[in-house]
Amino acid sequence: MNRKISSLFFAFLFVFVSGLAIAQHTSEGEEPAEKIEQKEGFNATKMIMEHIGDSNEWHLWTTKDDNGEEHHVSVPLPVIIKDNEGWHTFLSKSIAHGHEHDGYTLEEGQVVSTKGIQKATLFSIISGKQKADEVFFDLSITKNAASMFLSVIFMAIIFIGMARNYKKSQLPKGAGKLMEPVIVFIRDEVAIPNIGSVKYKRYMPYLLTAFFFIWFNNLFGLIPFFPFGANLTGNIAITAVLAIITLLITLFSANKEYWKHIFMPPVPILLYPIMVPIEIIGIFTKPFALMMRLFANVTAGHIMILAIISLIFIFRSPFLGFASVPLALFVSVLELLVAALQAYIFTVLSALFIGIAVAEHEHEHGHEEHAH
């Protein structure tokens, strides 16, 4: 019955939105959406990309005066630049709205040089396309970096407080009442089944840190006002670092059986030229999958919500709000589930990869005999 109601609800929304879109096109003489967008000056793509992207300032809102001139209200962030002239440190408000300072300005929230100097990138430096003395290094505290520091401070306050309470009493208090069941769940349902009851304690600090870091930042990204709303876990650099940490822990924890399986797989020797490269590639595809899964799912959720809301402004119809706002609210509620689910999946897969690397061959035989 519930499935039928859900299906009817979405069918109604689809028909309602389609009907409004057709009516809007008809009333505008079948003008394409691009012309409507240009006429009103609303660029949905730009708005969405600015929201999910990083920035050297924390934009709050934009207002228009009687003359139609836009006024942007933002929280300035520290700009830290190293170039061939030395270090440059100042607040982003010094280069915002077309202002220039020490040869730098802001364009679409990003620091750029007014002297034609390119920003240094890791891969360009490594590949030799850029020379260190011909570029500038941007070490600024961006919106994502500031959000990361806020989440770390938030986690430290909660878990240091929990640790102090546990020294006084074994009964959880305050936030511990909520966090303890989650910690026990990660231990009993993630770490022990995947790593084993003997070695799991060694990896619990990382698994718990990864889970709560991803979970909290996923939730913070759904809160639409300062100091939240940053798309931190939708930044591929963040997910890449988390995946690399999992990879390094896996490789440095791996035992002889793991490496033997990589370089001497249990197949005929004639298949080694095929299987060994595949096994080596598999070492790196696992963290790559971790990185892309978290990045894609979190970013897709933000884009979906913003795209649904943007329909109101694209078609210039307040009646569309009766469909888009409830649908966006429904997707936002789903994102609350996805926030925890993506943190759980990342933690489970990390524990699984570590467990494969530290598994003992004798234990595997013991499990097989027990199964038989």
C-alpha positions in Angstrom: 0.0 0.0 0.0 2.8 2.4 0.9 4.6 1.7 -2.4 1.4 2.5 -4.3 1.1 5.8 -2.4 4.7 6.7 -3.0 4.4 5.9 -6.7 1.2 8.0 -7.0 3.0 10.9 -5.2 5.9 10.9 -7.6 3.7 10.5 -10.6 1.6 13.5 -9.5 4.8 15.6 -9.0 6.1 14.6 -12.4 2.8 15.5 -14.2 2.5 18.7 -12.2 6.0 19.9 -12.9 5.7 18.9 -16.6 2.4 20.7 -17.0 3.8 23.9 -15.4 6.9 23.7 -17.6 4.8 23.3 -20.8 2.4 26.1 -19.7 5.4 28.4 -19.0 6.9 27.6 -22.5 3.6 28.3 -24.1 3.1 31.6 -22.3 6.6 32.7 -23.3 6.0 31.8 -27.0 7.9 28.6 -26.7 11.2 30.3 -25.7 13.9 27.9 -24.7 15.1 27.8 -21.1 18.4 29.3 -22.0 16.7 32.5 -23.2 14.6 32.7 -20.2 17.7 32.3 -18.0 19.6 35.0 -19.9 16.6 37.4 -19.7 16.3 37.1 -16.0 20.0 36.9 -15.4 19.7 33.7 -13.3 22.3 31.1 -14.1 21.4 27.8 -12.4 24.6 26.1 -13.5 26.8 28.9 -12.1 24.8 29.0 -8.8 25.1 25.2 -8.4 28.8 25.1 -9.2 29.5 28.0 -6.8 27.7 26.1 -4.0 29.4 22.7 -4.5 32.8 24.3 -5.2 35.4 25.7 -2.9 36.0 29.4 -2.5 38.4 31.9 -0.8 35.5 33.7 0.8 32.4 32.4 2.6 29.4 33.9 0.7 26.3 34.5 2.8 23.8 36.3 0.6 23.4 38.8 -2.2 21.1 41.8 -2.2 20.1 44.3 -4.9 19.5 48.0 -4.4 17.0 50.2 -6.2 19.4 50.6 -9.2 19.6 46.8 -9.6 23.2 46.7 -8.5 24.2 43.6 -6.6 25.8 43.7 -3.1 27.4 40.5 -1.9 27.7 39.8 1.8 30.6 37.4 2.6 32.8 36.3 5.5 36.4 37.0 4.6 38.9 34.2 4.9 42.7 34.3 5.3 44.7 34.4 2.0 48.2 32.9 2.2 50.3 33.0 -1.0 53.9 32.2 -1.7 55.5 33.4 -5.0 58.9 34.4 -6.2 58.5 37.8 -4.3 57.9 36.1 -1.0 54.9 35.5 1.2 51.6 37.5 1.0 49.1 37.2 3.8 45.8 39.2 3.9 42.1 38.7 4.2 40.0 37.9 1.1 38.0 41.1 1.5 41.1 43.0 0.3 40.8 41.4 -3.1 37.0 40.9 -3.3 34.6 42.7 -5.8 37.4 43.6 -8.3 39.9 45.0 -5.8 43.6 44.2 -6.2 46.2 43.6 -3.5 49.8 42.6 -3.9 49.1 41.6 -7.5 46.2 39.3 -6.7 42.4 39.5 -7.0 39.3 37.3 -6.6 37.5 35.9 -9.7 34.4 33.8 -8.9 35.7 33.3 -5.4 39.1 32.0 -6.5 42.4 33.8 -6.0 44.1 34.7 -9.4 47.2 36.7 -10.2 46.8 40.1 -12.0 50.4 39.7 -13.2 49.8 36.6 -15.3 51.3 34.1 -12.9 49.6 30.7 -12.9 48.5 29.0 -9.7 50.7 25.9 -8.9 49.1 22.5 -9.1 50.5 19.3 -7.8 50.4 17.3 -11.0 51.8 20.1 -13.1 54.7 20.6 -10.8 55.4 16.8 -10.8 55.1 16.5 -14.5 57.3 19.5 -15.2 54.7 21.6 -16.9 55.1 24.2 -14.3 58.3 25.5 -12.7 58.3 26.4 -9.0 59.8 29.9 -9.6 57.2 30.8 -12.2 54.0 30.0 -10.3 52.3 31.0 -7.0 51.4 28.6 -4.3 48.0 29.2 -2.8 48.0 28.0 0.9 44.9 30.0 1.8 42.3 28.9 4.3 39.4 28.3 2.0 35.7 27.6 2.8 36.3 23.9 2.8 39.4 24.2 4.9 37.6 26.4 7.5 34.7 23.9 7.5 37.1 21.1 8.1 38.7 22.9 11.1 35.2 23.6 12.5 34.2 19.9 12.2 37.5 18.8 13.9 37.0 21.2 16.8 33.4 20.0 17.1 34.5 16.4 17.2 37.3 17.2 19.7 34.9 18.9 22.1 32.4 16.0 22.0 34.9 13.1 22.3 37.2 14.8 24.8 34.2 15.5 26.9 33.1 11.9 26.6 36.5 10.7 27.7 36.5 12.9 30.8 33.0 11.6 31.7 34.1 8.0 31.4 37.0 8.6 33.8 34.4 9.5 36.4 31.7 7.0 35.6 31.2 4.1 33.1 27.7 5.4 32.4 27.5 7.7 29.4 26.4 11.3 29.9 25.3 14.0 27.5 26.5 13.4 23.9 27.9 10.0 25.1 24.3 8.6 25.3 24.0 9.2 21.5 27.6 8.4 20.5 28.2 5.2 22.5 25.7 3.0 20.6 27.3 4.2 17.3 30.8 3.5 18.5 29.8 0.0 19.8 28.1 -0.6 16.4 31.2 0.3 14.5 33.2 -2.0 16.8 30.9 -5.0 16.8 29.4 -4.8 13.3 32.3 -3.3 11.2 35.7 -3.8 12.8 35.5 -7.2 14.4 33.7 -9.0 11.5 36.1 -7.6 8.9 39.4 -7.4 10.7 39.0 -10.1 13.4 38.6 -10.1 17.2 42.4 -10.2 17.7 43.6 -7.3 15.6 40.6 -4.9 15.4 41.6 -2.7 18.3 44.7 -1.4 16.5 42.5 0.1 13.7 39.5 1.3 15.7 40.9 4.9 16.1 41.1 5.3 12.4 37.8 3.7 11.6 36.0 5.8 14.2 37.7 9.0 13.1 36.9 8.3 9.4 33.2 7.5 10.2 32.5 10.5 12.4 34.5 12.9 10.2 32.5 11.9 7.1 29.2 11.7 8.9 29.5 15.1 10.6 30.7 16.9 7.5 27.9 15.3 5.4 25.4 16.6 7.9 27.0 20.0 8.2 26.9 20.3 4.4 23.1 20.0 4.5 22.7 23.0 6.8 22.2 25.9 4.5 23.5 28.8 6.7 26.9 29.9 8.1 29.1 28.4 9.4 27.8 25.3 7.7 26.8 24.5 4.1 30.3 23.7 2.8 30.5 20.8 0.4 33.6 19.3 2.1 33.0 15.6 1.6 31.9 16.4 -2.0 35.4 17.8 -2.6 37.5 15.1 -4.4 40.7 16.3 -2.7 39.2 15.4 0.7 37.9 12.0 -0.4 41.2 11.3 -2.1 43.2 12.0 1.1 40.8 9.7 3.1 41.2 7.0 0.5 45.0 7.3 0.4 45.1 7.0 4.2 43.2 3.8 3.9 45.6 2.6 1.2 48.7 3.4 3.3 47.3 1.7 6.4 46.4 -1.4 4.3 49.8 -1.6 2.7 51.9 -1.0 5.9 49.7 -3.5 7.8 49.8 -6.2 5.1 51.4 -9.5 6.1 53.3 -12.0 4.0 50.2 -13.9 3.0 48.8 -10.8 1.5 51.9 -10.0 -0.6 52.2 -13.7 -1.5 48.7 -13.6 -2.9 49.5 -10.5 -4.9 52.8 -11.7 -6.5 52.2 -15.4 -6.3 48.5 -15.9 -6.8 47.0 -19.4 -6.5 46.9 -20.0 -10.2 49.1 -21.9 -12.7 52.4 -20.2 -13.3 51.6 -19.6 -16.9 48.8 -17.2 -15.8 51.2 -15.1 -13.6 51.9 -12.5 -16.4 48.1 -11.8 -16.5 47.1 -12.2 -12.9 50.0 -10.4 -11.2 49.4 -7.1 -13.0 45.7 -7.4 -12.3 46.3 -7.9 -8.6 48.7 -4.9 -8.5 46.1 -2.8 -10.3 43.5 -4.0 -7.8 45.5 -2.5 -4.9 44.9 1.0 -6.3 41.4 0.5 -7.7 40.0 -0.2 -4.3 40.9 3.2 -2.8 40.0 4.8 -6.1 36.5 3.3 -5.7 36.3 4.6 -2.1 37.3 8.1 -3.3 34.8 8.3 -6.2 31.9 6.7 -4.4 31.9 9.2 -1.5 32.6 12.2 -3.8 30.0 11.3 -6.4 27.1 10.5 -4.0 27.6 13.6 -1.8 28.0 15.9 -4.7 25.0 14.4 -6.6 22.8 15.0 -3.6 23.7 18.7 -3.4 23.2 19.1 -7.1 19.8 17.5 -7.1 18.5 19.7 -4.3 19.8 22.9 -5.9 18.5 21.9 -9.3 15.0 21.2 -8.0 14.9 24.6 -6.3 16.4 26.3 -9.4 13.3 25.3 -11.4 11.3 28.0 -9.7 13.7 30.7 -10.9 14.3 29.2 -14.4 10.6 29.1 -15.3 9.8 32.2 -13.2 6.7 30.6 -11.8 6.0 30.7 -8.0 3.4 27.9 -8.5 6.3 25.6 -9.3 7.3 26.0 -5.7 4.3 23.8 -4.7 6.0 20.9 -6.4 9.7 21.7 -6.2 9.9 22.7 -2.5 8.2 19.5 -1.2 10.4 17.4 -3.6 13.5 19.2 -2.5 12.5 18.7 1.1 12.0 15.0 0.4 15.4 14.7 -1.2 17.0 16.6 1.8 15.5 14.1 4.2 16.9 11.3 2.1 20.3 13.0 2.2 20.2 12.7 6.0 20.1 9.0 5.5 22.7 9.1 2.8 25.0 11.2 5.1 25.2 8.3 7.6 25.1 5.6 4.9 28.1 7.0 3.0 30.1 7.2 6.2 29.1 3.6 7.0 30.1 2.3 3.6 33.4 4.1 3.6 34.2 2.7 7.0 33.0 -0.9 6.2 35.1 -1.0 3.0 38.2 0.4 4.7 37.8 -2.2 7.4 37.3 -4.9 4.7 40.5 -3.9 2.8 42.5 -3.8 6.1 41.1 -7.1 7.1 42.1 -8.7 3.8 45.7 -7.4 4.3 46.1 -8.7 7.9 44.2 -12.0 7.5 46.2 -15.0 8.6 46.3 -18.0 6.3 45.8 -20.4 9.2 42.7 -18.6 10.2 41.3 -18.9 6.7 41.8 -22.7 6.8 40.1 -22.8 10.2 37.1 -20.9 8.8 36.9 -23.3 5.8 37.0 -26.3 8.1 34.3 -24.8 10.3 32.2 -24.1 7.3 32.5 -27.7 6.1 
